[in-house]
Amino acid sequence: MNAAKPFFLTGQEPQRRLLTGWGGTAPTAATVVEPESPGELERLVRSLADGRSGASPALLPRGLGRSYGDAAQMAGGVVVDLTRLDRILGFDPVTGVVDVEAGVSLDRLLRVFVPQGWFVPVTPGTRFVTVGGAIACDIHGKNHHVSGAFGQHVHSLELLTASGEIRTLTPDATPAEFWATVSGMGLTGIVLRACLQLVPIETSVVRVDTLRLPDLDTLLEVLRTTDNQYQYSVAWVDMLATGAALGRSVVTRGDHASVEHLGDRADDPLAYDPRARLGAPGWIPPGLLNRLSVRAFNELWFRKAPRQRSGELQSIAAFFHPLDGVRNWNRIYGRPGFVQWQCAVPDGSEQALRGVFARCAAAGTASFLAVLKRFGAADPAPLSFPTTGWTLALDIPTGLHGLGELLDGLDRLVVDVGGRLYLTKDARTRADLVPLMYPRLDEWREVRERLDPQRRFDSDLARRLAL
Amino acid sequence: MRDALGAVQSVLLVGGTSEIGLAIVRRLGRDGRLRRVVLAGRPGERLDQAAQSLGAELPGCSVTAVAYDALCESSYAAAVDAGFAGEPLDVAILAVGRLGDPDPLTTTLESVRELARINYLSAVETGTLVVHRLLQQGSGALVVLSSVAAERSRADNFGYASTKAGLDAWALGLADAVLGSGVQVLVVRPGFVRTRMTAGLPEAPLSTSVDVVADAVADGLRRGSTLIWAPVAVRYLMSGLRHLPRPVFRAVAARR
């Protein structure tokens, strides 16, 4: 017995750490290891695999912790932080295919490749995600309606399975295993490296058209009819507007600018400097984001947007990653944290969207960030989130009274029209709804069973939702 | 697993027929996520009935009863094991307790010892077993039912109050010891709660119902609190009473 510690803690590993997702909710403790090389990681997984059956702790890979809920937590288990496996192993400047370790972030890829004239095929609202996480969550961006999700741009990947074996997966040779790992939430094994397709760009600037729209009908109509004219598209929606103004919004859409668009600014068309300008203060008064402050912000945001503006030149950071400009912006929600509720619903179920807007407005949900966009066709992954139609994402502080019931009601609206929630964002849905949201769940489970028969890979999310 | 809004999926109630304990389980069930409840209590009709009616109220949730007797130390380990069977345990509630002799001056040595074993020793021993498991698990909460009596004993409850004071002190220190481990220890100090245990006693000011206590516990779990009072107002009442000069307190206590 170690006399220096309270006796309760002697059974605990020294490197145990509390982990949460980006929302800062439901912290749990796990042993966090940070392997410096693929070899070290392989040895670790092998030593755990050799352990007596049942006695070994569960394993889970983790990247930069940008999943909002409990997807990258495994209470009592071993969480493998992959951010030190961040080598760029090769690049073909003719085809734009890059070979990277899974811990490489999109931030790093952009810094290295934008100046060479290449852009990542898909980027979410933050560039601080790893390639491994992007694959495991099959992330989408503002270009999903034309380019699809991240998995569609992966040529091949290396998966370290529970037995310690390294398998090379491709969509052609091993489609079942490949697509079960894409959007597999880290539960099929650990992605060690991947070959990605980058896309060529002439400049590091985006030509942006902005449109202010008075209500939901106009918004849906505009997005449906003209979205395919743009590579990138997203709408910010004021969730507190009611009545005739329900769904009033600001739509921003754009394309990578060509050198001609830059005019006299064309001397360094690929310059890229995405420095964060601000950090969130260390302490935030609880309840800073309340109905009044969010209402005031929304009013300002809506009014400051131009009714219509074309051809504005914005930097990549300003257009794609505005929130990355504030480090740790998630802290503005204070200690209780926040949840993000993101649904996808098919075309023809606009009534369900209207229901979500109406209920949120009626409840006075102080959703600071509400984003609506169109999704293109789904990819072959059984657990992939995007599917043709609409997606709506809401950030909501957890302190809101009656939030559980409100969100349960919204889940119902979504499931009833054949929609689903994004597992990467989820922190609170009901386990019994998951098979309804993901009808191919059993198909995915079969492949997982083959890759990890002893269920060595597990997560708080997987246990909470009985995946 | 507990979710971001504090909803839980599994509960172990030690003191499986405790009215406050069962009210807490029912309240946690209202979030619609409960799938496993283990009631640990003295085997018998009352325990079976509690399991049966709870099972009927919580569709899709398995409710099982296991033997637990506060006066039989050998029953503790198996009851705790049953709570952790197969999957993580989100919440364990220590709800075993008895009021003891209404006239503490006439009690026998046996009954004094029994009161200490039931209210204090069994809770501390069972709680230790539970916390070891929760620490291994890296998640979960231990709810300890203390009492406002832990804050100041009176002429008519000093035996009970002393056991609760001991348990309260143990649990509060434990809560601090496990900080940062993913484990929450929640100490609950209810005021006078109308239950079997207090039936026939004169009601104290701010007396309350089991549902108020249950709501407070659900809220404390959600917020990650360490110490809560139910109803909230008894916190301020007790903080006043605690500082009264002894003769004044004596007079106030005697007037109820």
Interface residues (C-beta under 8 A of the other chain):
Chain A: P6 F8 L9 G11 Q12 R16 L18 G23 T25 A26 P27 T28 A29 A30 G69 D70 A75 G76 G77 P336 G337 V339 T398 L403 G404 L407 D408 A427 R428 R430 A431 D432 D460 R463 R464
Chain B: M1 R2 D3 A4 L5 A7 Q9 D31 G32 R33 R35 G60 E87 P88 T128 V131 H132 L135 Q136 Q137 G138 S139 L174 A177 V178 G180 S181 G182 V183 R223
